[in-house]
Amino acid sequence: MKTQGLPRDKPVVLYDGECPLCLRTVAVLHWLDLFGRLAYQNAREPFELPRTTPALDPQKLLQHMHVVTPGTDRRRAYTGYYAFRWLAWWLPACWPILPLLYLPGAAWVGERIYAWVARNRFRLLPCHGGVCRWPNPGRPVSAARRES
């Protein structure tokens, strides 16, 4: 799927396509996305990412899930807890939990839980065939991908 092939009228969920927990999360989002309102893109394909303002950082894409808002101009990216909260507005199946996501302190707690899960994601689900290695932060994602 090329960048021009990504729909501009749908939010794009960017995920680490080599992370078992990320793949499971995307499967759950597919299941919750009753009306096909979201598009999905593996963040390990750096030349196929949507353009945003500010530009996406390929290394951060491998550390946190991102959601790119729909539109043609000035697309914005949300990360981590805020990406999940933003998605809850787009997925009618999530509307019942929206008020909980805006309770006082929910963002503070949600960010910390998300950060802990992101740091420990390769320990939370089993890895297979060495897929769960982090790329060397000093190299571009494409170089780390070739080694896998």
N, CA, C and O atoms as a GROMACS GRO file, in nm:
protein
  592
    1MET      N    1   0.084  -0.117   0.000
    1MET     CA    2   0.000   0.000   0.000
    1MET      C    3   0.090   0.125   0.000
    1MET      O    4   0.167   0.143   0.094
    2LYS      N    5   0.081   0.207  -0.099
    2LYS     CA    6   0.163   0.328  -0.111
    2LYS      C    7   0.093   0.444  -0.041
    2LYS      O    8  -0.027   0.439  -0.014
    3THR      N    9   0.171   0.550  -0.011
    3THR     CA   10   0.115   0.665   0.059
    3THR      C   11  -0.007   0.719  -0.014
    3THR      O   12  -0.109   0.748   0.048
    4GLN      N   13   0.005   0.733  -0.147
    4GLN     CA   14  -0.109   0.785  -0.220
    4GLN      C   15  -0.226   0.688  -0.216
    4GLN      O   16  -0.339   0.728  -0.244
    5GLY      N   17  -0.203   0.560  -0.181
    5GLY     CA   18  -0.309   0.462  -0.168
    5GLY      C   19  -0.380   0.469  -0.034
    5GLY      O   20  -0.489   0.415  -0.020
    6LEU      N   21  -0.318   0.533   0.066
    6LEU     CA   22  -0.383   0.547   0.196
    6LEU      C   23  -0.498   0.645   0.185
    6LEU      O   24  -0.483   0.753   0.126
    7PRO      N   25  -0.613   0.610   0.240
    7PRO     CA   26  -0.727   0.702   0.230
    7PRO      C   27  -0.704   0.827   0.313
    7PRO      O   28  -0.657   0.820   0.426
    8ARG      N   29  -0.736   0.941   0.257
    8ARG     CA   30  -0.721   1.067   0.330
    8ARG      C   31  -0.844   1.097   0.414
    8ARG      O   32  -0.841   1.184   0.501
    9ASP      N   33  -0.954   1.025   0.388
    9ASP     CA   34  -1.076   1.052   0.462
    9ASP      C   35  -1.092   0.962   0.584
    9ASP      O   36  -1.195   0.965   0.650
   10LYS      N   37  -0.990   0.880   0.613
   10LYS     CA   38  -0.994   0.792   0.729
   10LYS      C   39  -0.872   0.816   0.816
   10LYS      O   40  -0.765   0.849   0.766
   11PRO      N   41  -0.888   0.799   0.947
   11PRO     CA   42  -0.769   0.800   1.032
   11PRO      C   43  -0.682   0.679   0.997
   11PRO      O   44  -0.733   0.574   0.958
   12VAL      N   45  -0.551   0.695   1.011
   12VAL     CA   46  -0.458   0.586   0.983
   12VAL      C   47  -0.391   0.546   1.114
   12VAL      O   48  -0.328   0.628   1.181
   13VAL      N   49  -0.404   0.419   1.150
   13VAL     CA   50  -0.340   0.363   1.269
   13VAL      C   51  -0.204   0.311   1.226
   13VAL      O   52  -0.194   0.222   1.141
   14LEU      N   53  -0.098   0.366   1.285
   14LEU     CA   54   0.039   0.324   1.255
   14LEU      C   55   0.088   0.237   1.369
   14LEU      O   56   0.081   0.276   1.485
   15TYR      N   57   0.136   0.119   1.336
   15TYR     CA   58   0.174   0.020   1.438
   15TYR      C   59   0.302  -0.050   1.396
   15TYR      O   60   0.341  -0.047   1.279
   16ASP      N   61   0.367  -0.113   1.492
   16ASP     CA   62   0.488  -0.191   1.467
   16ASP      C   63   0.445  -0.329   1.418
   16ASP      O   64   0.393  -0.409   1.495
   17GLY      N   65   0.465  -0.356   1.291
   17GLY     CA   66   0.422  -0.480   1.230
   17GLY      C   67   0.500  -0.603   1.271
   17GLY      O   68   0.467  -0.714   1.230
   18GLU      N   69   0.604  -0.585   1.354
   18GLU     CA   70   0.682  -0.699   1.403
   18GLU      C   71   0.662  -0.721   1.552
   18GLU      O   72   0.734  -0.801   1.613
   19CYS      N   73   0.568  -0.652   1.611
   19CYS     CA   74   0.540  -0.662   1.755
   19CYS      C   75   0.412  -0.742   1.775
   19CYS      O   76   0.306  -0.700   1.729
   20PRO      N   77   0.420  -0.857   1.843
   20PRO     CA   78   0.300  -0.938   1.864
   20PRO      C   79   0.188  -0.864   1.938
   20PRO      O   80   0.071  -0.881   1.903
   21LEU      N   81   0.221  -0.784   2.038
   21LEU     CA   82   0.118  -0.709   2.110
   21LEU      C   83   0.054  -0.605   2.019
   21LEU      O   84  -0.067  -0.584   2.023
   22CYS      N   85   0.134  -0.540   1.936
   22CYS     CA   86   0.081  -0.440   1.843
   22CYS      C   87  -0.012  -0.506   1.742
   22CYS      O   88  -0.119  -0.452   1.711
   23LEU      N   89   0.027  -0.622   1.691
   23LEU     CA   90  -0.057  -0.694   1.595
   23LEU      C   91  -0.189  -0.737   1.660
   23LEU      O   92  -0.294  -0.732   1.597
   24ARG      N   93  -0.182  -0.779   1.785
   24ARG     CA   94  -0.304  -0.816   1.856
   24ARG      C   95  -0.393  -0.693   1.877
   24ARG      O   96  -0.515  -0.702   1.863
   25THR      N   97  -0.333  -0.580   1.909
   25THR     CA   98  -0.409  -0.456   1.926
   25THR      C   99  -0.480  -0.417   1.797
   25THR      O  100  -0.596  -0.378   1.799
   26VAL      N  101  -0.409  -0.428   1.685
   26VAL     CA  102  -0.469  -0.396   1.556
   26VAL      C  103  -0.584  -0.492   1.526
   26VAL      O  104  -0.687  -0.451   1.472
   27ALA      N  105  -0.569  -0.620   1.562
   27ALA     CA  106  -0.678  -0.716   1.541
   27ALA      C  107  -0.802  -0.677   1.623
   27ALA      O  108  -0.914  -0.689   1.574
   28VAL      N  109  -0.781  -0.630   1.746
   28VAL     CA  110  -0.893  -0.585   1.829
   28VAL      C  111  -0.957  -0.460   1.768
   28VAL      O  112  -1.079  -0.448   1.765
   29LEU      N  113  -0.874  -0.368   1.718
   29LEU     CA  114  -0.929  -0.248   1.654
   29LEU      C  115  -1.012  -0.285   1.531
   29LEU      O  116  -1.119  -0.229   1.510
   30HIS      N  117  -0.961  -0.380   1.450
   30HIS     CA  118  -1.038  -0.428   1.335
   30HIS      C  119  -1.175  -0.480   1.381
   30HIS      O  120  -1.277  -0.451   1.319
   31TRP      N  121  -1.176  -0.556   1.488
   31TRP     CA  122  -1.298  -0.614   1.540
   31TRP      C  123  -1.394  -0.506   1.588
   31TRP      O  124  -1.514  -0.515   1.565
   32LEU      N  125  -1.341  -0.402   1.655
   32LEU     CA  126  -1.424  -0.293   1.705
   32LEU      C  127  -1.469  -0.198   1.594
   32LEU      O  128  -1.568  -0.126   1.609
   33ASP      N  129  -1.396  -0.198   1.484
   33ASP     CA  130  -1.424  -0.107   1.372
   33ASP      C  131  -1.535  -0.164   1.284
   33ASP      O  132  -1.511  -0.208   1.172
   34LEU      N  133  -1.656  -0.163   1.338
   34LEU     CA  134  -1.772  -0.226   1.273
   34LEU      C  135  -1.802  -0.170   1.134
   34LEU      O  136  -1.853  -0.242   1.048
   35PHE      N  137  -1.770  -0.044   1.111
   35PHE     CA  138  -1.806   0.022   0.986
   35PHE      C  139  -1.686   0.049   0.896
   35PHE      O  140  -1.697   0.121   0.797
   36GLY      N  141  -1.571  -0.008   0.928
   36GLY     CA  142  -1.452   0.010   0.845
   36GLY      C  143  -1.408   0.155   0.835
   36GLY      O  144  -1.374   0.202   0.726
   37ARG      N  145  -1.408   0.225   0.946
   37ARG     CA  146  -1.376   0.368   0.947
   37ARG      C  147  -1.227   0.397   0.958
   37ARG      O  148  -1.185   0.512   0.941
   38LEU      N  149  -1.145   0.294   0.985
   38LEU     CA  150  -1.001   0.316   1.005
   38LEU      C  151  -0.920   0.251   0.895
   38LEU      O  152  -0.962   0.153   0.833
   39ALA      N  153  -0.802   0.306   0.872
   39ALA     CA  154  -0.701   0.245   0.784
   39ALA      C  155  -0.584   0.207   0.874
   39ALA      O  156  -0.563   0.268   0.978
   40TYR      N  157  -0.507   0.107   0.833
   40TYR     CA  158  -0.397   0.055   0.914
   40TYR      C  159  -0.271   0.052   0.829
   40TYR      O  160  -0.275   0.018   0.711
   41GLN      N  161  -0.158   0.088   0.891
   41GLN     CA  162  -0.031   0.091   0.819
   41GLN      C  163   0.081   0.045   0.911
   41GLN      O  164   0.094   0.092   1.024
   42ASN      N  165   0.161  -0.047   0.862
   42ASN     CA  166   0.279  -0.094   0.934
   42ASN      C  167   0.381   0.019   0.936
   42ASN      O  168   0.423   0.066   0.830
   43ALA      N  169   0.422   0.063   1.053
   43ALA     CA  170   0.518   0.174   1.066
   43ALA      C  171   0.659   0.136   1.023
   43ALA      O  172   0.745   0.222   1.012
   44ARG      N  173   0.683   0.009   0.999
   44ARG     CA  174   0.815  -0.036   0.953
   44ARG      C  175   0.831  -0.017   0.803
   44ARG      O  176   0.933  -0.058   0.747
   45GLU      N  177   0.735   0.041   0.739
   45GLU     CA  178   0.743   0.075   0.598
   45GLU      C  179   0.753   0.227   0.588
   45GLU      O  180   0.655   0.293   0.554
   46PRO      N  181   0.872   0.283   0.617
   46PRO     CA  182   0.885   0.428   0.635
   46PRO      C  183   0.857   0.511   0.512
   46PRO      O  184   0.824   0.629   0.524
   47PHE      N  185   0.868   0.455   0.395
   47PHE     CA  186   0.843   0.535   0.276
   47PHE      C  187   0.696   0.532   0.236
   47PHE      O  188   0.658   0.589   0.134
   48GLU      N  189   0.615   0.466   0.316
   48GLU     CA  190   0.473   0.456   0.288
   48GLU      C  191   0.389   0.519   0.399
   48GLU      O  192   0.271   0.487   0.413
   49LEU      N  193   0.449   0.608   0.476
   49LEU     CA  194   0.379   0.671   0.588
   49LEU      C  195   0.306   0.796   0.542
   49LEU      O  196   0.352   0.865   0.451
   50PRO      N  197   0.192   0.826   0.604
   50PRO     CA  198   0.122   0.951   0.568
   50PRO      C  199   0.202   1.072   0.613
   50PRO      O  200   0.279   1.066   0.709
   51ARG      N  201   0.184   1.181   0.544
   51ARG     CA  202   0.252   1.306   0.580
   51ARG      C  203   0.170   1.378   0.686
   51ARG      O  204   0.047   1.387   0.677
   52THR      N  205   0.240   1.429   0.786
   52THR     CA  206   0.174   1.501   0.895
   52THR      C  207   0.250   1.628   0.927
   52THR      O  208   0.364   1.647   0.882
   53THR      N  209   0.186   1.714   1.004
   53THR     CA  210   0.249   1.835   1.055
   53THR      C  211   0.241   1.829   1.206
   53THR      O  212   0.130   1.835   1.260
   54PRO      N  213   0.352   1.818   1.278
   54PRO     CA  214   0.489   1.800   1.231
   54PRO      C  215   0.511   1.659   1.175
   54PRO      O  216   0.427   1.570   1.192
   55ALA      N  217   0.623   1.641   1.109
   55ALA     CA  218   0.654   1.513   1.044
   55ALA      C  219   0.668   1.401   1.147
   55ALA      O  220   0.708   1.424   1.261
   56LEU      N  221   0.634   1.280   1.106
   56LEU     CA  222   0.647   1.162   1.193
   56LEU      C  223   0.793   1.123   1.209
   56LEU      O  224   0.872   1.134   1.115
   57ASP      N  225   0.828   1.077   1.327
   57ASP     CA  226   0.963   1.028   1.356
   57ASP      C  227   0.960   0.876   1.347
   57ASP      O  228   0.895   0.812   1.431
   58PRO      N  229   1.028   0.814   1.248
   58PRO     CA  230   1.022   0.668   1.232
   58PRO      C  231   1.063   0.590   1.356
   58PRO      O  232   1.009   0.483   1.381
   59GLN      N  233   1.157   0.640   1.436
   59GLN     CA  234   1.197   0.569   1.557
   59GLN      C  235   1.086   0.571   1.661
   59GLN      O  236   1.063   0.470   1.729
   60LYS      N  237   1.017   0.683   1.676
   60LYS     CA  238   0.908   0.692   1.774
   60LYS      C  239   0.789   0.606   1.732
   60LYS      O  240   0.712   0.561   1.816
   61LEU      N  241   0.774   0.584   1.600
   61LEU     CA  242   0.666   0.499   1.553
   61LEU      C  243   0.681   0.356   1.603
   61LEU      O  244   0.582   0.284   1.618
   62LEU      N  245   0.805   0.314   1.629
   62LEU     CA  246   0.829   0.179   1.677
   62LEU      C  247   0.817   0.169   1.829
   62LEU      O  248   0.818   0.059   1.884
   63GLN      N  249   0.804   0.282   1.895
   63GLN     CA  250   0.793   0.284   2.041
   63GLN      C  251   0.649   0.302   2.088
   63GLN      O  252   0.612   0.254   2.195
   64HIS      N  253   0.567   0.372   2.008
   64HIS     CA  254   0.429   0.402   2.047
   64HIS      C  255   0.338   0.394   1.926
   64HIS      O  256   0.378   0.429   1.815
   65MET      N  257   0.217   0.348   1.948
   65MET     CA  258   0.117   0.350   1.842
   65MET      C  259   0.083   0.496   1.810
   65MET      O  260   0.076   0.579   1.900
   66HIS      N  261   0.062   0.524   1.684
   66HIS     CA  262   0.023   0.657   1.639
   66HIS      C  263  -0.108   0.646   1.561
   66HIS      O  264  -0.135   0.545   1.498
   67VAL      N  265  -0.187   0.752   1.568
   67VAL     CA  266  -0.306   0.764   1.484
   67VAL      C  267  -0.294   0.898   1.412
   67VAL      O  268  -0.278   1.002   1.475
   68VAL      N  269  -0.303   0.893   1.279
   68VAL     CA  270  -0.297   1.014   1.197
   68VAL      C  271  -0.439   1.051   1.160
   68VAL      O  272  -0.514   0.969   1.107
   69THR      N  273  -0.476   1.176   1.187
   69THR     CA  274  -0.612   1.222   1.162
   69THR      C  275  -0.639   1.229   1.012
   69THR      O  276  -0.546   1.244   0.932
   70PRO      N  277  -0.766   1.219   0.973
   70PRO     CA  278  -0.800   1.229   0.831
   70PRO      C  279  -0.789   1.373   0.782
   70PRO      O  280  -0.783   1.466   0.862
   71GLY      N  281  -0.787   1.388   0.653
   71GLY     CA  282  -0.783   1.521   0.592
   71GLY      C  283  -0.675   1.530   0.486
   71GLY      O  284  -0.598   1.436   0.466
   72THR      N  285  -0.670   1.643   0.420
   72THR     CA  286  -0.570   1.663   0.315
   72THR      C  287  -0.462   1.759   0.359
   72THR      O  288  -0.347   1.746   0.316
   73ASP      N  289  -0.495   1.854   0.443
   73ASP     CA  290  -0.398   1.951   0.489
   73ASP      C  291  -0.376   1.936   0.639
   73ASP      O  292  -0.471   1.911   0.714
   74ARG      N  293  -0.253   1.952   0.681
   74ARG     CA  294  -0.217   1.955   0.823
   74ARG      C  295  -0.272   1.837   0.902
   74ARG      O  296  -0.337   1.855   1.005
   75ARG      N  297  -0.247   1.718   0.852
   75ARG     CA  298  -0.287   1.598   0.926
   75ARG      C  299  -0.206   1.594   1.054
   75ARG      O  300  -0.087   1.627   1.055
   76ARG      N  301  -0.270   1.554   1.162
   76ARG     CA  302  -0.206   1.552   1.293
   76ARG      C  303  -0.192   1.408   1.340
   76ARG      O  304  -0.272   1.322   1.305
   77ALA      N  305  -0.090   1.383   1.421
   77ALA     CA  306  -0.069   1.249   1.477
   77ALA      C  307  -0.087   1.254   1.628
   77ALA      O  308  -0.034   1.343   1.695
   78TYR      N  309  -0.160   1.157   1.681
   78TYR     CA  310  -0.174   1.136   1.824
   78TYR      C  311  -0.098   1.010   1.860
   78TYR      O  312  -0.092   0.916   1.780
   79THR      N  313  -0.040   1.006   1.979
   79THR     CA  314   0.036   0.889   2.019
   79THR      C  315  -0.014   0.834   2.152
   79THR      O  316  -0.078   0.904   2.231
   80GLY      N  317   0.016   0.705   2.175
   80GLY     CA  318  -0.009   0.641   2.303
   80GLY      C  319  -0.152   0.652   2.351
   80GLY      O  320  -0.245   0.625   2.275
   81TYR      N  321  -0.169   0.691   2.476
   81TYR     CA  322  -0.301   0.702   2.538
   81TYR      C  323  -0.391   0.795   2.457
   81TYR      O  324  -0.508   0.766   2.437
   82TYR      N  325  -0.336   0.906   2.412
   82TYR     CA  326  -0.416   1.004   2.339
   82TYR      C  327  -0.462   0.948   2.204
   82TYR      O  328  -0.569   0.984   2.155
   83ALA      N  329  -0.383   0.860   2.145
   83ALA     CA  330  -0.426   0.792   2.022
   83ALA      C  331  -0.546   0.703   2.051
   83ALA      O  332  -0.643   0.702   1.975
   84PHE      N  333  -0.540   0.626   2.161
   84PHE     CA  334  -0.654   0.540   2.196
   84PHE      C  335  -0.777   0.624   2.227
   84PHE      O  336  -0.888   0.588   2.187
   85ARG      N  337  -0.759   0.734   2.298
   85ARG     CA  338  -0.873   0.818   2.332
   85ARG      C  339  -0.934   0.879   2.206
   85ARG      O  340  -1.055   0.888   2.192
   86TRP      N  341  -0.846   0.921   2.112
   86TRP     CA  342  -0.895   0.977   1.988
   86TRP      C  343  -0.972   0.872   1.908
   86TRP      O  344  -1.077   0.901   1.851
   87LEU      N  345  -0.920   0.748   1.905
   87LEU     CA  346  -0.987   0.639   1.833
   87LEU      C  347  -1.124   0.608   1.892
   87LEU      O  348  -1.216   0.570   1.819
   88ALA      N  349  -1.139   0.624   2.022
   88ALA     CA  350  -1.267   0.594   2.087
   88ALA      C  351  -1.380   0.680   2.030
   88ALA      O  352  -1.495   0.637   2.027
   89TRP      N  353  -1.349   0.800   1.985
   89TRP     CA  354  -1.449   0.885   1.923
   89TRP      C  355  -1.492   0.830   1.786
   89TRP      O  356  -1.607   0.849   1.746
   90TRP      N  357  -1.402   0.764   1.716
   90TRP     CA  358  -1.429   0.713   1.581
   90TRP      C  359  -1.494   0.576   1.580
   90TRP      O  360  -1.554   0.538   1.480
   91LEU      N  361  -1.485   0.504   1.689
   91LEU     CA  362  -1.537   0.367   1.694
   91LEU      C  363  -1.662   0.363   1.782
   91LEU      O  364  -1.651   0.367   1.904
   92PRO      N  365  -1.781   0.356   1.721
   92PRO     CA  366  -1.904   0.356   1.800
   92PRO      C  367  -1.906   0.251   1.911
   92PRO      O  368  -1.968   0.272   2.015
   93ALA      N  369  -1.839   0.139   1.890
   93ALA     CA  370  -1.835   0.035   1.994
   93ALA      C  371  -1.764   0.084   2.120
   93ALA      O  372  -1.783   0.027   2.228
   94CYS      N  373  -1.684   0.189   2.109
   94CYS     CA  374  -1.610   0.243   2.224
   94CYS      C  375  -1.680   0.361   2.290
   94CYS      O  376  -1.636   0.407   2.396
   95TRP      N  377  -1.786   0.411   2.232
   95TRP     CA  378  -1.852   0.529   2.287
   95TRP      C  379  -1.893   0.514   2.433
   95TRP      O  380  -1.886   0.612   2.507
   96PRO      N  381  -1.936   0.396   2.479
   96PRO     CA  382  -1.974   0.386   2.621
   96PRO      C  383  -1.859   0.415   2.718
   96PRO      O  384  -1.884   0.457   2.831
   97ILE      N  385  -1.733   0.394   2.676
   97ILE     CA  386  -1.621   0.419   2.769
   97ILE      C  387  -1.564   0.560   2.757
   97ILE      O  388  -1.477   0.598   2.835
   98LEU      N  389  -1.611   0.640   2.659
   98LEU     CA  390  -1.557   0.774   2.641
   98LEU      C  391  -1.558   0.859   2.768
   98LEU      O  392  -1.457   0.922   2.798
   99PRO      N  393  -1.668   0.863   2.843
   99PRO     CA  394  -1.667   0.947   2.964
   99PRO      C  395  -1.555   0.908   3.061
   99PRO      O  396  -1.497   0.994   3.127
  100LEU      N  397  -1.524   0.779   3.071
  100LEU     CA  398  -1.419   0.734   3.161
  100LEU      C  399  -1.282   0.787   3.118
  100LEU      O  400  -1.196   0.813   3.201
  101LEU      N  401  -1.262   0.802   2.988
  101LEU     CA  402  -1.133   0.848   2.936
  101LEU      C  403  -1.108   0.996   2.963
  101LEU      O  404  -0.996   1.044   2.945
  102TYR      N  405  -1.213   1.068   3.005
  102TYR     CA  406  -1.202   1.212   3.032
  102TYR      C  407  -1.220   1.246   3.180
  102TYR      O  408  -1.226   1.364   3.216
  103LEU      N  409  -1.229   1.147   3.265
  103LEU     CA  410  -1.238   1.174   3.408
  103LEU      C  411  -1.112   1.247   3.455
  103LEU      O  412  -1.005   1.229   3.396
  104PRO      N  413  -1.122   1.328   3.560
  104PRO     CA  414  -1.002   1.392   3.612
  104PRO      C  415  -0.895   1.288   3.648
  104PRO      O  416  -0.922   1.191   3.719
  105GLY      N  417  -0.778   1.308   3.598
  105GLY     CA  418  -0.667   1.218   3.624
  105GLY      C  419  -0.657   1.100   3.528
  105GLY      O  420  -0.557   1.028   3.529
  106ALA      N  421  -0.759   1.080   3.443
  106ALA     CA  422  -0.757   0.964   3.352
  106ALA      C  423  -0.641   0.974   3.253
  106ALA      O  424  -0.576   0.873   3.225
  107ALA      N  425  -0.613   1.091   3.202
  107ALA     CA  426  -0.503   1.105   3.106
  107ALA      C  427  -0.369   1.079   3.176
  107ALA      O  428  -0.282   1.013   3.119
  108TRP      N  429  -0.352   1.129   3.297
  108TRP     CA  430  -0.228   1.107   3.371
  108TRP      C  431  -0.206   0.958   3.394
  108TRP      O  432  -0.097   0.906   3.367
  109VAL      N  433  -0.309   0.889   3.444
  109VAL     CA  434  -0.299   0.745   3.468
  109VAL      C  435  -0.284   0.670   3.336
  109VAL      O  436  -0.200   0.581   3.324
  110GLY      N  437  -0.364   0.707   3.237
  110GLY     CA  438  -0.359   0.640   3.107
  110GLY      C  439  -0.223   0.650   3.040
  110GLY      O  440  -0.175   0.553   2.982
  111GLU      N  441  -0.160   0.768   3.048
  111GLU     CA  442  -0.026   0.785   2.990
  111GLU      C  443   0.075   0.693   3.058
  111GLU      O  444   0.159   0.633   2.991
  112ARG      N  445   0.067   0.683   3.189
  112ARG     CA  446   0.163   0.599   3.261
  112ARG      C  447   0.141   0.451   3.235
  112ARG      O  448   0.238   0.375   3.221
  113ILE      N  449   0.016   0.409   3.228
  113ILE     CA  450  -0.012   0.269   3.195
  113ILE      C  451   0.035   0.239   3.053
  113ILE      O  452   0.099   0.137   3.028
  114TYR      N  453   0.004   0.329   2.960
  114TYR     CA  454   0.046   0.308   2.822
  114TYR      C  455   0.199   0.302   2.814
  114TYR      O  456   0.254   0.215   2.745
  115ALA      N  457   0.268   0.392   2.882
  115ALA     CA  458   0.415   0.393   2.878
  115ALA      C  459   0.472   0.262   2.934
  115ALA      O  460   0.568   0.209   2.879
  116TRP      N  461   0.413   0.211   3.042
  116TRP     CA  462   0.461   0.085   3.099
  116TRP      C  463   0.439  -0.030   2.999
  116TRP      O  464   0.529  -0.112   2.978
  117VAL      N  465   0.322  -0.036   2.940
  117VAL     CA  466   0.293  -0.141   2.841
  117VAL      C  467   0.389  -0.128   2.722
  117VAL      O  468   0.442  -0.229   2.675
  118ALA      N  469   0.411  -0.007   2.674
  118ALA     CA  470   0.501   0.013   2.560
  118ALA      C  471   0.643  -0.033   2.593
  118ALA      O  472   0.708  -0.097   2.510
  119ARG      N  473   0.690  -0.002   2.713
  119ARG     CA  474   0.825  -0.045   2.753
  119ARG      C  475   0.837  -0.196   2.767
  119ARG      O  476   0.943  -0.252   2.742
  120ASN      N  477   0.730  -0.261   2.806
  120ASN     CA  478   0.731  -0.404   2.836
  120ASN      C  479   0.659  -0.489   2.732
  120ASN      O  480   0.634  -0.607   2.755
  121ARG      N  481   0.625  -0.430   2.617
  121ARG     CA  482   0.541  -0.500   2.521
  121ARG      C  483   0.600  -0.628   2.468
  121ARG      O  484   0.525  -0.720   2.435
  122PHE      N  485   0.732  -0.638   2.460
  122PHE     CA  486   0.791  -0.760   2.407
  122PHE      C  487   0.794  -0.871   2.512
  122PHE      O  488   0.818  -0.987   2.479
  123ARG      N  489   0.770  -0.835   2.637
  123ARG     CA  490   0.763  -0.935   2.744
  123ARG      C  491   0.619  -0.980   2.769
  123ARG      O  492   0.598  -1.086   2.827
  124LEU      N  493   0.522  -0.901   2.727
  124LEU     CA  494   0.382  -0.930   2.757
  124LEU      C  495   0.324  -1.040   2.668
  124LEU      O  496   0.236  -1.115   2.712
  125LEU      N  497   0.372  -1.050   2.546
  125LEU     CA  498   0.330  -1.157   2.455
  125LEU      C  499   0.456  -1.226   2.405
  125LEU      O  500   0.559  -1.162   2.387
  126PRO      N  501   0.448  -1.356   2.382
  126PRO     CA  502   0.568  -1.427   2.338
  126PRO      C  503   0.615  -1.380   2.200
  126PRO      O  504   0.536  -1.343   2.114
  127CYS      N  505   0.745  -1.383   2.184
  127CYS     CA  506   0.807  -1.346   2.056
  127CYS      C  507   0.848  -1.474   1.984
  127CYS      O  508   0.877  -1.575   2.048
  128HIS      N  509   0.850  -1.468   1.854
  128HIS     CA  510   0.884  -1.586   1.775
  128HIS      C  511   0.993  -1.554   1.675
  128HIS      O  512   0.986  -1.454   1.604
  129GLY      N  513   1.092  -1.639   1.669
  129GLY     CA  514   1.196  -1.626   1.568
  129GLY      C  515   1.276  -1.498   1.576
  129GLY      O  516   1.323  -1.449   1.473
  130GLY      N  517   1.294  -1.442   1.694
  130GLY     CA  518   1.374  -1.321   1.708
  130GLY      C  519   1.307  -1.196   1.656
  130GLY      O  520   1.374  -1.093   1.642
  131VAL      N  521   1.178  -1.201   1.628
  131VAL     CA  522   1.107  -1.087   1.572
  131VAL      C  523   1.104  -0.968   1.667
  131VAL      O  524   1.096  -0.854   1.623
  132CYS      N  525   1.111  -0.993   1.796
  132CYS     CA  526   1.090  -0.888   1.894
  132CYS      C  527   1.213  -0.806   1.929
  132CYS      O  528   1.213  -0.736   2.030
  133ARG      N  529   1.317  -0.813   1.849
  133ARG     CA  530   1.434  -0.731   1.878
  133ARG      C  531   1.406  -0.585   1.843
  133ARG      O  532   1.342  -0.555   1.742
  134TRP      N  533   1.453  -0.496   1.929
  134TRP     CA  534   1.445  -0.354   1.898
  134TRP      C  535   1.552  -0.321   1.796
  134TRP      O  536   1.664  -0.372   1.806
  135PRO      N  537   1.521  -0.238   1.698
  135PRO     CA  538   1.626  -0.196   1.605
  135PRO      C  539   1.724  -0.105   1.678
  135PRO      O  540   1.690  -0.042   1.777
  136ASN      N  541   1.846  -0.100   1.628
  136ASN     CA  542   1.948  -0.012   1.683
  136ASN      C  543   1.903   0.132   1.660
  136ASN      O  544   1.880   0.170   1.545
  137PRO      N  545   1.890   0.214   1.766
  137PRO     CA  546   1.839   0.350   1.749
  137PRO      C  547   1.926   0.438   1.661
  137PRO      O  548   1.881   0.542   1.613
  138GLY      N  549   2.052   0.398   1.640
  138GLY     CA  550   2.140   0.479   1.557
  138GLY      C  551   2.123   0.457   1.409
  138GLY      O  552   2.182   0.529   1.329
  139ARG      N  553   2.044   0.357   1.370
  139ARG     CA  554   2.026   0.328   1.228
  139ARG      C  555   1.883   0.355   1.185
  139ARG      O  556   1.792   0.349   1.268
  140PRO      N  557   1.862   0.385   1.059
  140PRO     CA  558   1.725   0.405   1.011
  140PRO      C  559   1.646   0.274   1.020
  140PRO      O  560   1.703   0.166   1.021
  141VAL      N  561   1.515   0.287   1.027
  141VAL     CA  562   1.428   0.172   1.039
  141VAL      C  563   1.450   0.074   0.925
  141VAL      O  564   1.449  -0.047   0.947
  142SER      N  565   1.469   0.124   0.803
  142SER     CA  566   1.484   0.036   0.688
  142SER      C  567   1.606  -0.053   0.703
  142SER      O  568   1.602  -0.169   0.661
  143ALA      N  569   1.715  -0.004   0.762
  143ALA     CA  570   1.836  -0.085   0.782
  143ALA      C  571   1.810  -0.192   0.886
  143ALA      O  572   1.852  -0.307   0.870
  144ALA      N  573   1.740  -0.158   0.992
  144ALA     CA  574   1.709  -0.257   1.095
  144ALA      C  575   1.614  -0.363   1.040
  144ALA      O  576   1.622  -0.480   1.078
  145ARG      N  577   1.526  -0.322   0.951
  145ARG     CA  578   1.430  -0.416   0.894
  145ARG      C  579   1.502  -0.520   0.807
  145ARG      O  580   1.464  -0.637   0.808
  146ARG      N  581   1.603  -0.478   0.732
  146ARG     CA  582   1.674  -0.571   0.645
  146ARG      C  583   1.744  -0.680   0.724
  146ARG      O  584   1.762  -0.791   0.674
  147GLU      N  585   1.785  -0.648   0.848
  147GLU     CA  586   1.856  -0.746   0.930
  147GLU      C  587   1.762  -0.852   0.987
  147GLU      O  588   1.807  -0.962   1.019
  148SER      N  589   1.635  -0.819   1.001
  148SER     CA  590   1.541  -0.912   1.065
  148SER      C  591   1.518  -1.035   0.980
  148SER      O  592   1.442  -1.124   1.019
   0.00000   0.00000   0.00000
